Amino acid sequence: MNTKKFLGLDCIEFVFDDIKIHVSQSVGPRILSLSLQEGTNLFAELPGQFLNIPDGRKFNFYGGHRLWCAPEIPEFTYSPDDLPVKVKEKNGSVSLLQEVDTFTGIQKEMQIRSINLENTLVIDHYLYNKNGSTRMLAPWAITQLNLEGVAIIPFNERMESRNPYIPDRTLIYWPYTDMHDRRISNRNGFLVINPKIGVGPMKLGIPNSQNWLAYQLNNTLFIKFSRNFITPWNLDLGAAGQCYCNDQFIELETLGDLRTMKPGDTICHREVWTVMHADFSVDEGEEIWEFFYSNSWMDKFRELLKE
């Protein structure tokens, strides 16, 4: 293990193919950075940024990738993850295990492993109900990304599956989102979110029928895949894939399965990440279509969600 300081926190650096990540020992479970070797950190770096919790506590962002519980109930969801975690490496995989949260009774874990696909990681997110009561919860995997890049959100079916007699797209907006926000651009089947050209918070969501959300910084593309759980309408109106941004960061978020968790129950939510070089222009909708749907290469990543 290669121990380093990152954002003032005790971290361990891991390298998988060309992907380099920093995971925190001081807080978490958190993945604080992601880059292609010596390239730019794709994740946001947010030391000192925090959310106020109505009960007087605060949730520190730090940046990077975190695990929350949905539905969003500030006193519960924003419960701080500021205590050290147990980091274990075994057979090419890394486990980040949090102590049981004394406020929520939930214990969180991330397991990270590489697979036989170039620059690809499988991230399994676990919620363990260590409480004495039953709760309705879904894992909520949130990745805070560098403000200099743009998000790519697919919001309808692939060309070959379209039926002109049934609707093929759904967009869900949060109350503070202006539908005419100039950060949101429609590329005929994709939304491109450019956080640098607007101010204030904005959030939208999709049912995630295509199983992926993407982020592009210069010529580097980060894609995260997740299963399309049939999210009940009372949980974010079915928005299993979400994008939030403000003037500090942009987030790609996925929701796992909403379940009734009895004491002792476990839920797992999987994301598959891949990082690659991509030269298409986000200003051209057809180029985006060509890149993502010209062949079946993305189906290899979708298959990993079924394991």
Buried (B, 14 or more C-beta within 10 A) or exposed (E): EEEEEBBEBBBBBBEBBBBBBBBBBBBBBBBBBBBBEEBBBBBBBBEEBBEEBEEEBEBBBBBBBBBBBBBEEBEBBBBBBEEBBEBEEEEEBBBBBBEBBEEBBBBBBBBBBBBEBEBBBBBBBBBBBBBEEEBEBBBBBBBBBBBEBBBBBBBBBBEEEEEEEEEBEBBBBBEEBEEEBEBBBEBEBBBBBBBEEBEEEBBBBBBBBBBBBBBBBEEBBBBBBBBBBEBEEEBBBBBBBBBBBBEBBBBBBBBBBBBEBEEEBEBEBBBBBBBBEBEBEBEEBEBBBEBBBEEEEBEBBBEBBEE
